[in-house]
């Protein structure tokens, strides 16, 4: 891999974009060896698209949280209630510590 491609590859990996890093490793955006006449502009366009996609995905995930898509289920609640932690908390609700009443 050419040095400039390696630098871009490493930065794309650091940015959690391994699919683009593989393209960089292949020299797609190399100034001299890439197929595009203006590889830097092509790379910027790809990176802009990644940002837009990431923002759409991020917004969808946020809306899913708001909509309760990831809320615990009744089975989760039952499992927690049966766990030692759940039993301890529920025990405190049923039998509150009387030390605070003194």
ZAMARGU-4260 file (C-alpha; in steps of 0.2 Angstrom, whole numbers, plus 5000, padded with zeros to 4 digits):
<rodrens>
0) 5000/5000/5000 | 5007/5017/4996 | 5011/5029/5010 | 4997/5041/5007 | 4984/5027/5005
5) 4990/5020/5021 | 4988/5037/5030 | 4970/5038/5023 | 4966/5020/5027 | 4972/5022/5045
10) 4962/5038/5048 | 4946/5030/5040 | 4948/5015/5052 | 4950/5027/5067 | 4934/5035/5061
15) 4925/5018/5062 | 4923/5017/5043 | 4932/5001/5038 | 4922/4999/5022 | 4930/5015/5016
20) 4947/5011/5023 | 4947/4995/5012 | 4943/5007/4997 | 4958/5018/5002 | 4969/5003/5004
25) 4965/4999/4986 | 4971/5016/4981 | 4954/5022/4975 | 4957/5040/4981 | 4975/5041/4977
30) 4980/5057/4968 | 4990/5048/4955 | 4984/5030/4954 | 4965/5032/4957 | 4953/5030/4943
35) 4944/5047/4947 | 4951/5063/4939 | 4947/5072/4955 | 4949/5059/4969 | 4949/5071/4983
40) 4932/5078/4978 | 4926/5060/4976 | 4932/5056/4993 | 4923/5072/5000 | 4907/5067/4992
45) 4908/5049/4999 | 4912/5056/5017 | 4897/5069/5015 | 4886/5054/5011 | 4892/5044/5026
50) 4888/5059/5037 | 4871/5061/5030 | 4868/5042/5032 | 4875/5042/5050 | 4864/5057/5055
55) 4848/5048/5048 | 4853/5032/5057 | 4857/5042/5073 | 4840/5051/5072 | 4831/5035/5068
60) 4839/5027/5084 | 4835/5042/5094 | 4816/5041/5089 | 4816/5022/5092 | 4822/5026/5110
65) 4808/5039/5112 | 4795/5028/5105 | 4800/5014/5117 | 4806/5002/5105 | 4820/4996/5116
70) 4810/4997/5132 | 4812/4981/5144 | 4799/4968/5141 | 4787/4960/5154 | 4799/4945/5153
75) 4814/4957/5157 | 4804/4964/5172 | 4799/4947/5178 | 4818/4941/5177 | 4824/4956/5186
80) 4810/4954/5200 | 4816/4936/5203 | 4835/4941/5203 | 4844/4944/5220 | 4845/4963/5215
85) 4826/4964/5211 | 4822/4955/5227 | 4832/4967/5237 | 4824/4982/5230 | 4807/4975/5231
90) 4810/4970/5249 | 4815/4988/5253 | 4798/4993/5246 | 4788/4981/5256 | 4799/4982/5272
95) 4806/5000/5272 | 4821/5003/5284 | 4814/5010/5300 | 4831/5018/5304 | 4825/5034/5295
100) 4810/5035/5306 | 4820/5038/5322
</rodrens>
